Amino acid sequence: MTIFRPFAALCGLLTALVLTGAAQAACPTGLPPGVYCGDKDPAAALAGTYKLDPMHAGVIARVSHIGYSMSIFRFDTAQATLVWDPDHLDKSSFNAAVDTGSVATNVPGFAKEIAGTYLKSADFPKATFVSTAFRRIDPLHGEIDGQFTLLGKSKPVTFKAELIGAGKGFGHPRLGAQAVAWINPQDYGMSPFFLDPIQLVIDAEFEQTPAK
């Protein structure tokens, strides 16, 4: 978006690292009629209301594994709505929710423990983010302030966002972005097992919804 026109705000759930200054991806040949590649062009991130494409989105949490490495927890079910107004950022908004029980890990059986014991998904089935402000850093990068809620507790969080691509899409205009933030797990009452800051990485593709 333009705050994005990066996202032009959010957030995108996916590489585990922030992509900065990435080159525009090559557009493959032989695409079906009516299918268009995205372009790293802020002007292509049109104003409007967008819905998350759940088949092209990913949310991961990068969590310290007792100081040895960063473990990757992926959440496979998310919902989000983006209202993007590049000329009036104060009218832009982003609301997102992740199903805490949809976590997946490489460790057999551990996802169930994460969801049940640590995220208490039966009592707190959703982690949510509701934006409060958009700021443009440059044509491709911005920041989104908002309230992040986990385990029933809400704290202010700022996501750094980057426009990955925007264009005609296939059927409706699309835009994609990556957003990254850090949270202190103790702010949300998580187990003392989680002491170090956790990095949240969102890679998301959005499709514009037709105006009614």
C-alpha positions, 0 to 999 in steps of 0.5 A: 500500500503506500504505507505501505503502499507496502502493505502496504501495511500488514501485515505477510504468514514466510520466510523467517527473516525480514525481506528488505530491498529484495529484488522483484521476482521474475514473472513466469511465462505461459500464465493462463489468460487473466492471471497477472504477476505482482509488481513491487510498485506501490502505485499498483497497491490500489485503495480498497478493502482486502480480504486475506487469501488463506491459501497464500498466507503464513504466520510463524513465531520464532522462539528461542530453543533454550538459547541454542537456536530459534524454533519455528512454530507455524500457525496454519489458520488465520483471518484478516481484513485490510482497508487500504487508503494510500492517500489517507493513512488515518483511514486505513486499518488492519484486523487479523486473527490466528487460531492458536490451536492451528500451530504446527512444529517439527517435533512430533506431538509438541504442537498439541502441547503448545496449543493446549498447555502453553497457548490454552487454545480451548480457553483462548482460541484466537490471538488477534491484532487490531491496528491503531495507526499506519506510518509510511517510512518510504514507498515500500516500507511502513509501520503498523501500530496496534493492540496484540491480544494473546491469552486474553491480555492485550499489549501495544505492538508495532509491525514493520511491513514491506510491500512484496508485490501488487497487481491485477491478480486473477479476478480481483486486484491483489497485494502481498506484504511481509510484516515482522514484530517482536513480543515479550511473552511474559507480557501475556502471562506465558509460561516461564519456559518462554523468557526471550522475546518472540519474533512474529513473521507474517507473509500474507497475500490479500485480494480486493473485495468488490465494492458493494 
